[in-house]
Structure formats: C-alpha cells, structure tokens
Amino acid sequence: MASQTWLRLSQEAGTLVSNGRFHEAIMIYRKIAKANPRSPDVHNNLAVALRAAGLPEDAVRSYRRAIKLDPNYAIARRNLARALWQLGKSDLALEQYLFLLRKAPEDCETLQEALNTLGSMAFNKPSAIARRLLLRLFNSKNVDYQQLASPAAQLVIYNNELLVGRKGAENLALEKSSLGHLISKIMLDPLFVTILVWTIIPSKQLERWITSVRRCLLSVIVESERLVCPLDNLWAIAIQFQNTEFVQPTSDEELLLMDRFLEKTESPNLVQLAISAMYKPLTEINPNSEFWMKLRTEDHSNPCMRTLIEREIIDRLSENKIKTNIPQLTLIEDDTSRKVKEQYEVNPYPKWFTIDNGGLAETLGNRILKQFPGLETTGLDLERPEILIAGCGTGRHAISTAGRYWNSNVLAIDLSRSSLAFAIRQAQTRNQDNLRFAQADILKLGDRKERFDLIEASGVLHHMEDPLVGWHILQGLLKPNGLMRIGLYSKIARKRWEKWREAIPNNLDRDQTIRFIRGRREKIINTHDGRSEPLLSKIVDFYSMSGCRDLLFHERETQFTLLEIKEVLKQFGLSFLGFANCSEPTSLEFKKQFLDQANPLNLDQWNDFEICQPDTFITMYQFWCQSQPEKLFETQ
C-alpha cells in the first residue's frame, strides 16, 4: 500500500473513531494492518478502535503485536495497561508501567496513569508487582504521595499477618515485654515506614494498630520499663500522629498519664520524647524552639526525628514570619466569611507534604485546546494568561496550577492567613515565582479592575452563605469568553453521611473543639453503620483533625445536584464544557449506560448516571465552564 493511501485511510479511520463509528474504523485499520504488518502504529490504532468498540480482548492482542514490533513503544504500553486493567488483569497492567518507568523514571504521563490505576485498585492479598511499583512511585519527585496511601496501606496490611484484622492490636497489651521486637518486625517493611512519614494513612486497621502501640509505649515509659526498639521507628510512628493532628481515639487516662509524665520528667531522653510526640505537638512538649533546633543539629542518626523537627518547628517558625507580610486585598466583614476564616486559622486545610506537578508545563492555550478543540478564545490571552485561584487554602492546587501553565501569572486568595502562610512557604520551597498570594473575601472582589482568562474556585463556593452570589462575583472578573473551573459538593454523594454532620458549639475553646471532633469521630467508628461509616472510612479527610472538621463539622456547607448546577449555568450564561475529574473507568461506565446516546456534555444524563453510581463524585463535582462560548459547547 502506498504511503499516501495509507495516510489517507488512517485519517479516515481516525475520523470514524472520533464520530463513534468504531466498527467501520476497525475494517479500515485491519486493511491497513494487512498491507503494513510491520508497523507498530497501525496495530496500536487498530487496538484503540477495538477497545472503543467494546472488544478489549481483541485490543490486547493488537497492542501486544505493536509492542512486539517496538518494545519501547510507550503509548502502546500505556494503552495495553488500560485494556488489561479493564479485563481485571491488574498485575499484568502494572507490569507495563514498571517497564516504562525503568526506561523513563520521571515520565509524567506514565507516572500519572500508574497512579490512577493503583488508586482505583482494592487489594485483599499481597501483590509483589504492586509493591514494587509503589516503592518506585514513592521515589519520584513528580508524584503526590497521598494518592498512593490507600493502596500502600492495603498492601502493608496483607503483607503482615500481625496487622490483619484486630489480632495484632488486641495482643499488644499482653506482649509488652516483646513490644520493641514486634514494632521492629512490622516496620521492616519500607512501604509502611514511607506512608507513616509522608502521608495521612486512610486505614482503620493501621490506625487501630498505631494507637494500640502508642498506648503500650506510654505504659512502658510511665512504668520506667526497658524498651529495645530502633529509635527511628518510634519517630516514624510519631510523625503519623503529628500528620493527622492527633485525631485518633485517645482516652482521658492516657492524656492524664502523658501530662503527669512530662511534669515530673525534667529531661526526657530521645525514646521518651518520641513517645511523647505521639500525643502532643513538639511545642507542647518543650516550647523552646532552640531545644529542638539543637537536637536536630546534634543528632544525625535519626532521620525521622529530624524530619519531624523540620516540619513542626522550623516550618511553623517560617510561617509565623510569613503571616505578618501577607498582603490584604479586601476586608472580611461577612459573618459566614468570618466564621469560615476562624475555622481555617485554627485548622489550615488540607495538610500536605508532596504535590503532583501536573506533567510538563504547557501554555494554557495548548492544554485547553487539546481538551476542548474548537473552543472560542477571542479576547483571551492563552499564551500569558491571568489566572485567579479563589479559595486557595494551603496552596496545593494553586502551586500545581502555576506549574502547569507556562508563562501564566497566578493570583491565589484565601480568607485564612494561617492557610496562606503554609501555601507561601510551600511555594517558596518550589521556587514558584509566577504565583502570588493575598488575603481576600470573594464577596469583596466585585469592584476590582483586574480581569482573568481563567478563574478556578474548587471547594470554596459551597462554604459561602450564598454560593451563587460568590460565583456571580467571580464570573464578573472574567474576560470575554473567560474560563472557569468550579468545584462543588454533590448532594447525592454526601447524603450517606449527612446524619453525621454537625455544627461545633460556639462556646468551645481549642482543646474542647479537639475533644468534640475526636469524640464524634470515635462514635462513628464504633457505630458500625452499614452504609455511611464504611464509606467515610475510605475518605482521607476522615483521618486528620483538619480534614475531619472540613468533612463533617464545617461552619457552612451547601450541596448541589447536577440539575441544580445546570440551571445555574443557564441563569449565568455559562456553558458546560465537561468534567475535570472524570476517570476513564467512569467514562466507560457512562458510555455503557447510555450507549449510542451517550453525551458527555448532557447534565441530565450525568444526573441519571450519578443516581445509579452515587460514588462517582464522592469528593465533589469538578467541571469546566465558559462565558459566551461557541454553541458547540452549549449545555444540553
């Protein structure tokens, strides 16, 4: 077959795939493959059409032919991994990512796909291939480690019989004499140590284990018993309690014993300090920052201790200095805004340690036009865009956005100075110089002259007294044809734990608030509710004090349905462009439900889909919309 004929037919088949005419495309690709059997591209394209047509087994065979011809064909290997995952052949899918990461350890596309695949898997037995892949990902600089915490925790549990079920936790009190040996044995697992230090672990079983260990360790130091255990293991456990802000169930007796121990112990040794740090912030153990700085300087044999001192002493000192220099764009006068501000001053959210860099930086134009071909962009500067992040919290999303869009100028605002200080410090460590932060209330932005090409408001509007007022003010800051990325809570998804939501009484001080949240959370754990509790226990926010407060005890929360969002978009003259957090498995299920009628821009269809699949938007709806776009993108 002549090359020009091959190219023409291939383009024709590609158009057919884009139009959903998969079987016609398959016939053409097979004709090309027969004439050009040594071309890996042809077999990959054929496989794409086969999988789109609902023939994943045939697709796998074609992907394997492409890879046999070119073992380093990264696109075909990633496509093969998706097809294998769809067929339930998880380990074989993960092998493709391991192969690619051995060749290119920091390839952003492979890292992200491996991350998404692992995050969608549930392990109930050991998996050597998943363990190897996780350890490799935890060594990457371009991965948000928190996204790996759930699969890693599952593998840690099923890799050690002492952690399966309640056996290990219940036997600890009976085996105090061998406690150090038990801890050392379990923490030989590098995956366990890694998630203790670098994540908030979303696992009831591991939480139960470390709280039982903590209780036994407290008994050891109170009774002056001997403990033989690597010191750094103790500091790793302490880091997890500090990461989670001590949200775990803690008895009054334990707190009393801890207080009495510190009162009578003038100079705690390193073991005693580590165990104390499982119950209290470092500044409550010893308020003298110089003490901790000296300890960090003099002791180089305990890296986990040094890490904890850096985070809880050095970083907090840095943030306290930053707070005094944060510019304030507006006053904060609204009652709800003030209450929300106070919540996040006490509990900045979210607490994070690593970040997904979003892949290689591109211009906003390159990214957005790949995602939405044919988008009307008149009036926008997509090469050097002005971007507003409204409600940036502790900055994870803002920093990721600033790094994602080349030549962008990003302004990130929030109510809370504590959250902003955390964000600024994190941005400084990453040399993110196209990002500036300021304190402001969305309600007061209406008179400002700046206009933005893109405004992102993820997880902020639903905490306002009237979310639509805030949304409309932000819309007024857009340039013509300006883009918005909005995040709102789903009423359907959050209905199943609605009965656990509760306002924190106004008269509680900080310690009383901690006890309130901890007590309500423990009640949820012990209730064994058949629906809401298992679901809550899968959400990472449930495992930290600030996260749990945001999830269940927020000062203000409004929820939406997709039909309500559809009406708001119509009212505001915004067009729905698509979801930003729709995974490939969700897209496949959506197409399976609606077949040839499936339209990813049809919010009525998505509403019906969510009713059948209520976990689809369990975090929130994240979607793109545009002011005055082409009719091609009008909401259905």
N, C-alpha and C positions, 0 to 999 in steps of 0.2 A: 504494500500500500504506500503510495507516495506520501511524503511528509505533509504536503499541503492538504491532501484529502484527509489524512489522519487528524490534523489540527482542526479542520472544519467539522468533522464528525464529532470530535471530542468536545468542541464548543457547543455543538448542537445537543449532545447528551447532557452537558453541564446545565444548559438552559432547561432541559426537560426535568432534571433533578430539582432545580430551583422552583419549578412550577408544580412539583408533586407528581409528575408523570414518570414514576420510578421504573416501571416495567418496560416502557419504551426506551428509557435511557439504558437499561440493562442490555437490551438487544443490541444497541449500537456499541456499547462498551465491549460486549462479547465478540462482536465482529472485528473491532479494532484489536482486541487481545489475540484473536486467532491469527491476524495478519502480523502482529508485533508481539510474539510471546516472550521476548526477552526484555520488554520494557516494564520496569517496576511501577512506573507512574500509571500505566494502563491498568494493571491489576489492582492497584490501590483505588483508582477511580471506580472501577467495577465494584469493588468491595463496598465502597461508600454507598453506591446506588442499591446494592443488595441489602445492606443493613437498613437503609431508609425504607426499603420495600417490606421490611419485616422478615428478612431471611438472614439472621445473624450467623447461623451455622455455615451457610454458603459464603458469607462475607469473611469469616475467619479463614476459610480455605484460600480465598483470593488474597487476603492480607499476608498470609504465610508465603504464598508464591512471590509476592512483591519483596518480602524480607529475604527470602532465599536468594533472589537475584541481587539484592543490596542489603546486607545485614545491618548497615548503619543508617538505613532509611528511617529517620526519626518520626516523620509524620505517619508513616505506615505502622510503626510500632505503637505509637500512641493510639491510633485508630484500632489496632488489634487489641490493645488493652481494654478499650471501651467495649468492644464486642465480646470479649471473653468475660468481662465483668457482667455484661447483660445476660450471658448464659450461665451465670453463677460460678464460673471458674476463676475464683478470686485470686488464688495463689499464682495461677498462670498469668493473670493480668498484671499482678505486682512484679512478676519477673521481668516484664517488658520495661517497666520503669527503672528497675535496678540496672538492667543492661544499659539503658540510655544514660543514667546518672554516673555510671562508671566511665563512660566516654566524655560526658559533659556535666560535671558535678553541679554547676550553677545555672543550667539551662532553665529559664524561668517557666516556660510552658510545661516542661516535664515535671518540674517541682510542683507547680500548681495542680496539674492533673493527678499526680501521685497523692498529693494532699487531699484533694476532693474524693478520690477513690477510697483512701484509708478512712476518711471521715464518715463515709457512708456505710462502712462495714461494721458488723457486730460479731465479736469473737466469743465463742464459748469453749474454745480449746486452743492449745498452743499453735502458733504458726511461725516456723523458723524464717520463712521468706518475709513475712510482715515485720518481724522483729528486726531483721537486717535492714529493711527499707526504712523503718522508723529511726533506727540509730543513725543511718546516713542522713536522713532529713534533719535530725536534731543537730547535725554538724554543719548545716547550711546557714549562711548569713542572710538568705533571702526568704526565710520561712517564718511564719507566725507560729511559734511552738505551741501556743494554746490550742490551735486547731488539731494538734496531734495528741492532746492529753487524753481524750476519751479512748481511742483505740489502744494507746500505750498502756493505760490503766487496766483495760481488759486483759491485755497480754501479760502484764505483770501478775495479775490475779491468777490466771490459769497456768502460769509458769511455776507457781509455788503453792503446794498443797496447804501450807500453813495459812494462806490468805483466802482460800476458797471457803465460802460460807462464813459461819461465825466461829468455826473451830479455833482458829488462831487467836482471835480476840478473847474468847472465853477462857482459854487455857493459860493466858499470860499471868494472871494473878496467882495461879498455882505453881508457876515455874519461875518465880522471881530470881531464884538462885542462878538460873541459866539465862536470864534476860539478855545480858550482853551478847551471849553466843547466838541467841535467837535473832536479835537485831542484826548482828554481823552477817548471819547466814542469808537472811532475806535481802539485805542491802548489798549483797554481792552482785545483784542484778543492776547493771549500769542504767537500764531503762527506768527503773524505779527511782534511783538517785536523781536522774535527769528531770523527771516530772516533778519530784519533790522541790527541786531548786528553781525550775524555770516555768512552772505552770501553776494554775489553780486546778487541783485534781478533781474532776467531776465523777466521783465514785463513792457511794455509801459504804462499800466494803472496805476500801482503803481508808476512808475517814474513820470508820469504826476501829480499824487496826491501829492507826497512829494515836487516836485518843486513848485507847487502852494501853498502848505503850507509854504514853505520856503519864497516865495515872500511876502506872507501876514505877516509872522512873522518879516521879515525885516522892513516892514512898521510900525509894532507895536513898535519896539524899536527905529526907527528913529523918530517917532512922540511921543515917550515917553508915549505910552498908556499902560493901565494896562492889564496884561495877567494872567489869572488864569488857570494854567495847571501844572500837575506833572512834576517837573524838569527833572526827568529821562527819560520821554517820549521825551523831546526835545533832550537830549543827544543821545537817540537811533536813532532818525532821523539824527542827525549829524554824527553818526558812518556810516550810509549808504552812505552819501555823501563822507566821507573820504575813505570808502571801494572802491568806484567807481572812486576815484580821480577826482571828480567834473566834470565828463564827460557830465552831463545833460545840456540842453539848459539854458543859463544864459545871460540875456540882459546886454548891456553896462551900462544901467541906474542902474541896481541892483549892479553891481560891483562898480560903482562910489559912490552910496549911502553907500555901505559897507565900502569903503575906507574912506569916509568922517566921517562916524560914529566912526570908530576906531581912526582916527586922533584927534577928539575932545573929545573922552571919555577916561579920564585918567585911571580910574579903573573900567572896566566893571564888572558888577555883574554876577552871575552864569547863569542867564537866557540870558543875553546879550552875554556871552561867548559861550553858547551852540548854539545860533543862528548864531553867527559869524563863528563857526566851521562848519556850513552848507555851507559856502562859501570859507573858506580858511584853509590851513593846520595850525595846532596849532602853529608851529614855526613862521608863518607869522602874527599871532595874537599877540603873545608875544614870541620873540626869546630867552628869558631867560628860559632855561630848569629848573632852580631851582624854578621858579614861578610855573610851572606845577607839579613838584615833591612835592612841599609844599602843593599845592591844593589837590593832591591825598592823601597825608598823613593825612591832617586835616579833609577832608570831606569823611565820610564813608556812607553817606545816599544816594549817587547817584552811584550805581554800574556801570552804563553805562558810566558815566564820567570817572571813574577810569579805565575802560577797554580801553577807547579811549586814555587816557594819557599813559597807559602801551604800547599800540601798536605804537603810533605816536611819543612818546618822549623816553621812556625807551628802546624800541626795536631798534629805529633808532640810539640812542647813542651806544648801544651794537654793532650794525652792523658797525658803523663807526670805532670802535676799531678793529673789526674783519678784516676789509678791509686791514689794514696795515700788517697783518700777513699771508695773503693767499699766499701759495707757487705758483710760476710761473714756469710751465714746459717748455713752449716754448715762443718764441717771436710771436707777432701778426703783420705781415707785409703786408699781402694781403689787397688790397684796400677794397674789399667787406667785408672781415672779420672786418676791422676797422670800417666801417660804421655800420655794424650789432652790433658790440660791443658798439658803442656810443649810438645806439638806446636803448639797454638794460641797459646801465649805467643810462640813464635818466628815462626809464620806465621798471624796472625789471618786468619780466613776467614768470608765472602768479602770481598774488597776491592771497594768500590762507591763511586759518586760521585753517582748520582741515584736517584730512587725513584718507583715508581708509587704514587700516593696512594690507589688503590683506589676511586676515584669519590667521590661526595658522601657525607659521613658520615651514617649512619643508626643507629638503635638496633639492638642485636643481635637484638631481637625482630622488627623489621621485616625485616631481612635473612634471618634464619634461617627465618621462617615463609613468606616468599616462596619460599625454596628447598625447604623441606620442609613443605608445608601439612599440617595435622592433627597436627603433632608434639606429643607430650605434654610440657608445660613446667611442670607443677606442681612447686613447690619452687625454681624458678629465678627470678632477678631479671634479666629480659631488658631492662629499662629502664636499670638502673645495674649492669651485670654486673661481677663479679670475674673477671679473666682471667689465666691463668698461661701464659707462654711459656717452655717448658722447653728449654734449649739454644739461646739466642738468638743465639750467635755475635756478629757485628759489628752486629747490630741492625736489619738491613734489614726483616726480616719483622716484628719486634716494633713498629717505628715505623709500618709500614704498618697493622698490626692496630689499634694505638692510635688512628690517624687514621680508620680505617674505622668503628669502633663508637662512636657518640655516647654520652657520659656513662659510658664504661667506665673501669674502674680496672685498669691492666695492670701486672703484676709480671713482669719478664723476668730469667731467671737463666742463668748460664753458669759453666763451670769457669775460663775464662781471663780474667785481669784485662786483658790487652792487648786482647782482643776486646771486653770490656765498656767499656774506655776509649774505643775507637773508636765504639762504639754510643752511649755517653752524649754524646760530642761531637756526633755527627750529630743526636741527638735535641734537643740544646740549640740547634743552629742552626735547627731547625724549630719551636722553641717547643712541643714536645710535652710538656705539663705533666701529662698523665694517665698517664704512664709512668715507672716507677721500675725501677732495675736493681740486681742484687745478685749476689755470687759464691756459688755453692752447688753441691753434688753431689746429683743426683736421689736417689741411694741413701740420703741422709741426711734426706730430707724427710718420711719416714713419721710422725714424731712431731709434726709441726707441726699447729696447730689450725685454720689457715685452710682454707676450703672455696671452691671455684671453680665458677662457672657454665660456664666453657669453659676447657679446657686444650689448648694447641697444642704438639705435640712433632714438629717437622718436621726430619728429618735428624740426630737425636741418639740415639735408642734403638739404632740399628744400630751405634753406636760404643761401646756398653757391653759389659762382659764377658758379661752375660746380659741381652739386651734385654727379655725378658719380666718379669724382676724389676723393672726400671725402669718398664716400662709399668704393672705392677700397683701399684707405689707411687703413681704419678701418678693412677691410677684411684681410689685410696683418698682422694685430695684433692678429688674431685668432690662437688658437692651431689647429692641425689637427682635423677635424670633429667639429670644433667650431660652436657655435650657434650665430645667430643674430636675434634681434627683431627690425624691422625697421618701422618707421612711415613716410609716405609721403602724400602730399596733392593730392586729387583727382581732375583731370581736369573736370570731369563730374559734380561732386558735386558743385564745386566752380564757374562753368560757369555762374550761375544765378545771381551772384553779381559781375561778372568781370567788368562791366561798372562802378562800384563804386570804384574800386581800383585805387589808385592814389599815386604818389610819393610826399612826403613832400618837398617843395622847400628848397634848401640848405642854403639859407640866413636867415632863421627864427631862432630867439632865442627861449628860452624855453617857455616864455609866448605866443609868436606868434604861436609856434607849438601847444600849448594847444588850442588857439583860432581857429586855422586851423582845427584841428580834431573835435572840438566841433561844428564848423560851418558846416563842411561837413556832420557830423552825423545828425545834425538837418535838413539839406536839405533832407537826405534820409528819415527821419521820416515823413517829410511833403510832400514828393513826392507821397506817396500812390501808389507806383508801384505795379502792380498786381501780380508780381512774386517774385522779389528779396527782396523787403522791408519786407514783412511778414516773409520770411524765415530768413533774418538777425535778425529780432526781436526775434527769438526763440533761438538765439545763445548767450550764456552768455558773450562771449568776446565783444559783441556789447555794453555791459553795464558798461564797465570800460575804463578809458583812455588808460592804457597799453594794455588791451585786444583789444580795437578798433584799436589801432595803429598796433598791430600784425595782426589783421584780414584784415584790408583794406589798411593800409598805410605803409607796411613793406618796408625796404630798398631793399630787394631782395626776390623774390618768384618764384619758379618753380613748375609746376604742372605735374602730370603724369596720364596716363591711365594704366589700368591693363595689356593691351597688351604691352605697353612700359616696364612695370616692368618685364613682362615675358621674354622679350628679354634681359634685363639687367641681370636677374638671369642666363639665358643661357650663356651670354657673360662672366660672372664672375665665372661660375662653381658652382653656389649656387642652392640648391633645395628648392622649396617652401614647407613648412610644414603645413601651414594653417594660417587663420586669428586669431589675438588675440582679436579683438573687434567685433566679430560676435555674436549677441544676439540670443537667442533661437527663437524668432519670425522671425528673418531674416533667420535662418537656415530652419525653417518650410516653409517659402515662397520660398526659393531656391529649396527645395525638391518638392514643389508643382509645380513649373515651369518646372522642368526637369524630374520629376517622377523617373522611374527606371534608367534613365541615369544620375541622379544627382551625381556629383563627387566633393566633397568639395576641392579637390586639382587641379581642372581644371580651370585655369585662363581665358580661353576662355568662359566658361560657366558663370563665375562670371562677366566678362565684359558684356555679353549679359544681365545678371540679373541687373547690375547696370544701363544700358541704360533704362531698364524698371522701375527701382526703384532708381532714381538719389539721393535720400536722404540717401541711405544705408551707405555711407562712408562720411557723411557730415563733420565730424571732420577731419579725414584723414584715409588712409589705415594703419592698424597696423597688421603686419604679421611676422611670424617666418620663418627663412630660415637657411640652414646649409651648411657648406662647406664639400664636399665629403661625403654625407650620403649614406645610402643603396638605391638601385634602387627603393625600395618600395615607396620612397618619392619623386621620380623624378617629376618635373613639367610636367603636362600634356600638 
